[in-house]
Amino acid sequence: MASLQRQRLLVTRTLPQASQARLDKGLEGVDVVQWKEDCAIPRAEFLKMAKGADGILCLLTDKIDAELLDAAGPQLKVVSTMSVGFDHVHVPELTSRNVALGITPGVLTEATADTTVLLVLASARRLREGMSAVINGEWGTWSPTWLLGSQLTDKTVGIVGLGRIGVAVAKRLKVFGVQKFLYQGTRPKKESEEEVGGAIEFADMDRLLRESDVICVCCALTDKTKNMFDYNAFSKMKKSVVFVNTARGGIVEQDGLIRALREGKLGSVGLDVTVPEPLPKDSELLSFPNCLVLPHIGSGTLETRTAMSEIAIDNVLKGMKGERLPFPHDA
């Protein structure tokens, strides 16, 4: 009996150790082609390596569009992204070609929520300025008025996007004595409100912007949320506000943010996501002492990234077999 034809799987980056070992050990009936350089796969190389692939395991840095799908060919069955968001994927193109799309929901909630709280606290307590003072020899004698930040006790926190991550952020911040939570999204979420507990209510965006002492962006990047936070939005916030974004850089209109910082309209800013990524070292964002920028490490724990890569592998292998994905994008 003739052997079944082997399938081709393209993986666009080296995975965490345990998941990489799974690939290196070999997958039954599958030939793995992998970009293993310590950088995002160049577009030209991506198009070249995609040719003949039955499945693609990609990252949020890899644009999946008509050009890429054409390069891959009609045998492509599944794209599995190692991310929750899929704004880098042109979903209608996949749908029109009957190509499945898998994501990695749930597993990065805790790590991303931790990072969000980290940025809230670091921004509120002026961590960047304090560290710079120590490093630059500006730390003088103790002063009752030097480097005064703010605390969360009795404050109002606004959360844009009360999904898994938004709920996890609210539950963490609640223990710091937050007085009230306001949240914004497509609709009120009573179950999520109950999970957070305490004083929490759905509010229109204008009210959230006006009343919040801290604003956390936890929503997905969509056509509706793209550039949601522009100069006009920042102008409605309190001048003492702590603004934190750990979702997607494109939700913030970055020139508007820079203008607001330049004009002193914001208390402090904490970002884990920017446009572009990586952020150029000469970006004006980095010149503001009250703006703390991290290199998109929200889900950056060994435990979370391993769980994400395992789900991504499971998704792509199921899809290559023509079976339902464990975690499809439209679940």
C-alpha positions in Angstrom: 0.0 0.0 0.0 1.3 3.4 -0.9 2.2 5.6 2.0 0.1 8.7 2.7 1.4 11.9 1.3 3.3 13.9 4.0 2.1 17.4 4.8 4.1 20.6 5.2 4.0 22.8 8.2 5.6 26.3 8.3 6.5 27.7 11.7 7.6 31.3 11.6 9.8 31.4 14.7 11.6 29.3 17.3 9.1 28.3 20.1 9.7 28.0 23.9 11.8 25.0 24.8 9.2 22.4 25.5 7.2 23.2 22.4 10.3 23.4 20.2 11.3 19.9 21.5 7.9 18.7 20.4 8.6 19.9 16.9 12.2 18.7 16.8 11.1 15.2 17.9 9.0 15.0 14.7 5.3 15.1 14.0 3.7 12.1 12.4 3.2 12.6 8.7 4.3 16.2 8.8 7.5 17.9 7.5 8.2 21.0 9.6 9.8 24.0 7.9 10.8 26.6 10.4 12.4 30.1 10.5 14.8 29.9 13.4 16.6 33.3 13.2 16.2 35.6 16.2 14.1 38.1 14.3 10.8 38.3 12.6 10.7 36.4 9.3 11.4 38.8 6.4 8.4 39.2 4.1 10.2 37.8 1.1 11.4 34.8 3.0 7.9 34.3 4.4 6.4 34.2 0.9 9.1 31.8 -0.2 8.8 29.4 2.7 5.0 29.4 2.6 4.9 27.8 -0.8 3.2 24.4 -0.5 2.3 24.7 3.2 -0.7 22.8 4.5 -0.5 24.7 7.7 1.1 27.8 9.0 1.9 28.6 12.7 2.6 32.3 12.8 3.0 35.2 15.3 1.3 38.6 15.6 4.3 40.0 13.7 3.5 38.0 10.6 1.0 39.6 8.1 -1.4 37.0 6.7 -3.1 38.5 3.6 -4.0 37.6 0.0 -0.4 37.8 -1.2 0.7 35.3 1.5 -2.2 33.0 0.8 -1.5 33.1 -2.9 2.1 32.2 -2.2 1.1 29.3 0.0 -1.2 27.8 -2.5 -4.7 26.2 -2.5 -3.7 23.3 -0.4 -3.4 25.5 2.7 -5.9 24.4 5.3 -5.1 26.3 8.5 -3.4 29.3 9.9 -2.7 29.1 13.6 -1.5 32.3 15.3 0.3 32.3 18.6 -1.8 35.2 19.9 -5.3 36.1 21.1 -5.6 39.1 18.8 -5.7 38.4 15.0 -5.6 41.9 13.6 -2.6 40.9 11.5 -4.8 38.3 9.7 -7.1 39.2 6.9 -10.0 37.0 8.0 -12.2 37.5 5.0 -9.4 36.2 2.7 -9.1 33.1 4.9 -12.8 32.6 4.9 -13.2 32.9 1.1 -10.5 30.2 0.7 -12.0 28.0 3.4 -8.8 28.3 5.5 -9.3 27.8 9.2 -7.9 30.3 11.8 -6.9 29.3 15.3 -5.9 31.6 18.2 -4.7 31.1 21.8 -7.3 32.6 24.1 -7.4 32.4 27.9 -3.9 31.3 28.6 -2.3 34.8 28.5 -4.9 36.5 30.6 -3.1 36.3 33.9 0.3 37.3 32.6 -1.1 40.3 30.7 -3.2 41.4 33.7 0.0 41.2 35.8 1.8 43.4 33.3 -1.1 45.9 33.2 -1.1 46.3 37.0 2.7 46.6 36.9 2.5 49.5 34.5 -0.3 51.1 36.6 1.7 51.0 39.8 5.0 51.9 38.1 3.4 54.9 36.3 1.5 56.1 39.3 4.5 56.0 41.5 6.9 57.5 38.9 9.2 54.5 38.7 11.0 55.6 35.6 11.9 59.0 37.1 12.9 57.4 40.4 15.2 54.9 38.7 16.8 57.6 36.5 17.4 59.7 39.6 19.3 56.9 41.2 21.3 56.1 38.1 22.1 59.7 37.3 23.1 60.7 40.8 20.1 63.0 41.3 19.1 61.2 44.5 19.6 63.8 47.3 18.6 63.9 50.9 15.1 62.7 51.8 12.4 65.3 50.9 8.7 65.3 51.8 7.9 66.8 48.4 10.2 65.0 45.9 8.9 62.5 43.3 5.4 62.4 44.7 3.2 59.9 42.9 -0.4 58.8 43.5 -2.0 55.8 45.1 -5.0 53.8 44.1 -6.9 54.1 47.4 -10.4 55.6 46.8 -9.7 56.2 43.1 -11.9 55.5 40.1 -10.4 53.1 37.5 -11.7 53.0 33.9 -11.3 49.8 32.0 -11.9 49.8 28.3 -12.8 46.2 27.4 -14.1 44.1 30.2 -13.2 40.8 28.7 -11.0 38.1 30.3 -8.0 40.4 30.7 -10.1 43.4 31.8 -11.8 41.4 34.5 -8.4 40.0 35.7 -7.0 43.5 35.9 -10.0 44.8 37.8 -9.8 42.0 40.3 -6.1 42.7 40.9 -6.5 46.4 41.3 -9.5 46.0 43.6 -7.3 44.9 46.5 -5.4 48.3 46.3 -8.5 50.0 47.6 -10.1 51.3 44.4 -13.4 53.0 45.2 -15.1 52.4 41.8 -14.7 50.8 38.4 -16.2 52.2 35.2 -16.0 50.1 32.1 -16.7 50.6 28.4 -17.3 48.1 25.6 -19.8 46.9 23.1 -22.4 46.2 25.8 -22.9 45.9 29.6 -21.6 42.6 31.0 -23.5 41.6 34.2 -21.6 38.3 34.6 -18.3 40.1 34.4 -19.5 42.8 36.9 -20.4 40.1 39.3 -17.0 38.4 38.9 -15.2 41.7 39.7 -17.7 42.5 42.5 -18.0 45.8 44.4 -18.7 49.1 42.8 -18.5 48.6 39.0 -20.7 50.0 36.3 -21.0 50.3 32.5 -20.4 53.9 31.4 -20.3 55.8 28.1 -16.8 56.7 26.9 -17.1 60.4 27.7 -17.9 59.7 31.3 -15.1 57.2 31.6 -12.6 59.6 30.2 -13.8 62.5 32.5 -14.1 60.6 35.8 -11.3 58.0 35.8 -8.1 58.5 37.7 -6.6 55.5 36.0 -7.5 54.2 32.5 -6.5 50.7 31.4 -6.9 49.7 27.7 -7.8 46.0 27.6 -9.9 45.7 24.4 -9.1 44.2 21.0 -7.9 46.2 18.0 -10.8 46.4 15.5 -12.0 48.9 12.9 -14.1 50.5 15.7 -11.3 50.7 18.3 -8.5 51.7 15.9 -7.1 55.2 17.0 -9.9 55.3 19.7 -7.6 57.2 22.0 -6.7 60.4 20.0 -5.8 63.9 21.1 -9.5 64.7 21.6 -9.9 61.7 24.0 -6.8 62.6 25.9 -8.0 66.2 26.3 -11.1 65.0 28.1 -9.1 63.1 30.8 -8.0 64.4 34.1 -4.5 66.0 34.0 -3.5 63.7 36.7 -4.7 60.5 34.9 -2.6 57.4 34.7 -3.1 55.9 31.2 -2.0 52.3 30.5 -2.2 50.3 27.3 -1.4 46.6 27.2 -3.7 45.7 24.3 -2.6 46.9 20.9 -0.6 50.0 19.8 -3.1 50.8 17.1 -5.9 51.6 19.6 -3.9 54.7 20.4 -3.4 57.5 17.9 0.3 57.9 18.8 0.8 61.5 17.5 -2.2 62.6 19.6 -0.7 60.9 22.6 2.7 62.7 22.0 0.9 66.0 21.7 -1.0 65.5 24.9 2.2 64.6 26.7 3.9 67.6 25.3 1.1 69.9 26.5 1.1 68.3 30.0 -2.5 67.0 29.6 -1.6 63.6 31.2 -0.3 62.6 34.6 1.6 59.5 33.5 1.6 56.9 30.8 2.5 53.2 30.7 2.7 51.4 27.4 3.5 47.8 26.6 2.4 48.3 22.9 3.3 51.0 20.4 3.2 51.8 16.7 5.5 50.7 15.3 7.0 47.8 17.2 9.8 47.9 18.0 9.6 51.6 18.8 12.5 53.6 17.2 15.0 54.7 19.9 14.6 58.3 18.7 10.8 58.3 19.2 9.6 61.4 21.1 7.6 59.1 23.3 10.8 58.0 25.0 11.7 61.6 25.8 8.9 62.1 28.4 10.0 61.2 31.9 6.3 60.4 32.8 6.0 57.9 29.9 7.1 54.3 30.6 7.4 52.0 27.6 7.9 48.2 27.7 8.8 46.1 24.7 5.5 44.2 24.3 6.1 41.7 27.1 2.6 41.4 28.4 2.4 37.7 28.0 6.1 37.2 28.5 6.4 34.5 31.1 7.8 31.0 30.3 4.5 29.4 31.5 2.3 31.5 29.4 4.3 31.5 26.2 4.7 27.7 26.5 0.9 27.3 26.9 0.3 29.6 23.9 2.7 27.7 21.7 1.2 24.3 22.7 -2.3 25.5 21.8 -1.0 26.9 18.5 0.6 23.5 17.6 -2.6 21.7 18.6 -4.7 24.1 16.5 -2.5 23.7 13.4 -2.3 20.0 13.6 -6.1 19.6 13.9 -6.6 22.0 11.0 -4.2 20.1 8.8 -6.2 17.0 9.4 -9.4 18.8 8.4 -10.8 18.6 11.9 -12.4 21.3 14.1 -9.8 23.5 15.8 -9.7 23.3 19.6 -9.6 27.1 19.7 -11.0 28.7 16.5 -11.0 32.5 16.2 -14.8 32.6 16.0 -15.6 30.4 19.0 
